[in-house]
């Protein structure tokens, strides 16, 4: 997988907030869309991650390649 990985949930929350702020989200406090990206947690790997989407490097810098496990199978 290409993206960003974090050791703590707070680090992932901070990265999500930076991305939302970069995009100017939410535009209105009542908007349904409040974040540009969201983070996930891999319980099997004990890490939080954000999957790369185009343009995200402008705020979170260069993504990395890493492996997470889903259903006991590595996801590259």
C-alpha positions in Angstrom: 0.0 0.0 0.0 1.1 3.6 -0.6 0.3 6.1 2.1 1.1 7.3 5.5 1.4 5.3 8.7 1.2 6.4 12.3 2.0 4.8 15.7 -0.8 6.5 17.6 -4.3 7.5 16.8 -3.6 11.1 17.8 -0.9 11.3 15.1 -3.4 10.0 12.5 -6.1 12.5 13.7 -3.5 15.3 13.4 -2.7 14.3 9.9 -6.3 14.1 8.9 -6.9 17.6 10.4 -3.9 19.0 8.4 -5.3 17.5 5.2 -8.8 18.9 5.9 -7.4 22.3 6.8 -5.3 22.3 3.5 -8.5 21.7 1.5 -10.5 24.2 3.6 -12.8 21.6 5.0 -15.4 21.8 6.3 -16.7 24.6 4.2 -19.7 24.9 6.5 -20.0 23.4 10.0 -23.2 21.6 8.9 -21.5 20.0 5.9 -21.6 16.2 5.5 -18.0 16.2 4.2 -15.7 17.4 7.0 -12.5 15.6 6.1 -10.6 15.2 2.8 -9.2 11.8 3.9 -9.8 9.5 6.9 -7.5 7.2 8.8 -7.9 3.5 9.4 -6.5 1.2 12.1 -4.9 -2.2 11.3 -5.4 -4.2 14.5 -3.3 -7.1 13.2 -0.4 -4.7 12.5 -1.1 -2.4 15.4 -0.8 0.8 13.3 -2.9 3.6 12.0 -2.7 4.6 8.3 -4.0 6.9 5.6 -4.2 5.6 2.1 -2.5 7.9 -0.4 -4.7 9.9 -2.8 -3.4 12.3 -5.4 -2.4 15.7 -4.1 -2.0 14.5 -0.5 1.7 14.9 -0.6 1.2 18.7 -0.8 0.3 18.6 2.9 1.6 15.3 4.3 4.7 15.1 2.2 6.0 12.0 0.4 4.0 8.8 0.9 5.7 5.6 1.7 5.2 2.0 0.6 4.2 -0.3 3.5 2.3 -3.5 4.1 -0.8 -4.0 6.2 -2.6 -7.2 7.0 -6.3 -7.7 6.2 -8.0 -11.0 6.9 -4.5 -12.4 7.7 -3.4 -11.6 4.2 -0.7 -8.9 3.5 -2.0 -6.0 1.5 0.7 -4.2 -0.4 
